[in-house]
Amino acid sequence: MPELTHPSPLLQPDGSLTQVGWSRHPLLDCNLERAAFYPGPLRFWQKMRLKRWDYYALFTPKRFFAVALANLGYAANVFAYLFDYTKREFHEESRLALPRAVRLPRDSDEEHSESCYQSGDTRITFRVESDRRLISVDWPAFDHGKGLRAELALACPPQHESMNIVIPFSQRRFYLNRKINCLPAEGILQWGELREEVAPTSSLGQLDWGCGIWPYRSYWNWASASGFLYRAPRPPRWQPEPMTVGLNLGTGFGDTSAATENALILDGRIHKLDQVEFIYDPRDYTRPWLFRDNQGRLDLMFTPFYERVARTRLPLLSSEVHQLFGRYEGRVITDNGEEIQLQGLVGFAEEHHAQW
């Protein structure tokens, strides 16, 4: 699978992809104005088929938090959810609006750019700075008026690697995605009267930023985690040495023979994996999932402890997501041959069907 190493536009003048593959940093200018998959007088409808989103998640010792802004071409979708591991309390809310209600930047790393949504007293803003990402959420009506508030800063220095892929569905339909795991987080997260101080020594954030021209009927699996790993102490230090560890695994996102997004992430460095198989029971998602790759480098069991189900049924838009929260156990081999043992790493795995 080719690793991309030089910058270029995403699309050529005829709307075809300039490069196909994966990279450790974003290299492609997202020039969606060149999209050309409807001929002649039908080109007006192209905007309706473009999908763009900006999704942030946060793992703390007690909770998982996610918030997203998406432009689906013919509608905007805004959602947030929060899950308390210990109390098994979960709440999610979403809003559909006109596409112009959500503003998203051209590229994922455009400094000082903002993704934003505001309606009434609800305000969501994501801001990109040179070495961090700022998340601001004020949603007073969330959870029947309990309210949701977040003011978070995710450290993201330029040398922190990310999983970037661009792959085709067909000649002029494609998927461009950037995922960043294990971003040390600080700030506050408040849900009703519950307020949590978020510290970078115990909490990590991650980003899922993407765009593309998808088939109307789509399906994918995604699995991810961001946490901490403690290695045995080495002289002259006699305390365990913490390091960040993350997983990003996916399938169903277009032609994965061209590239995959599968990776182990250690202290901000990508260790690229090839093809990964998701083995699970679609009749009972709460049973353990298995993950194995084609090179003998990945062998994991994921044991769910909570299932999130999200369904949307509208004339043009429908989706069904089964997202399982649980713990990863097993082994992964790094690029240099070191075996990493994962024990109880909290993360998620999902199956998603969409008509969009």
Secondary structure, DSSP 8 states (H G I E B T S, - for coil): --B--S-EESB-TTS-BS--EEESS--EE--GGG---S-GGGGGGHHHHEEEEEEEEEE-SSEEEEEEEEE-SS-EEEEEEEEETTTTEEEEEEEEE-GGGEE--SSTT-TT-EEEEEETTEEEEEEE-SSEEEEEEEETTHHHHT-EEEEEEEE--TT---EEEEEESSSS-EEEEEEEEEEEEEEEEEETTEEEEE-TTT-EEEEEEEEEE--SEEEEEEEEEEEEEEE---TT--S-EEEEEEEEEEE-SS-TTT----EEEETTEEEE---EEEE--TT-TTS-EEEEETTS-EEEEEEEEEEEEEEEE-SS-EEEEEEEEEEEEEEEE-TTS-EEEEEEEEEEEEEEEEE-
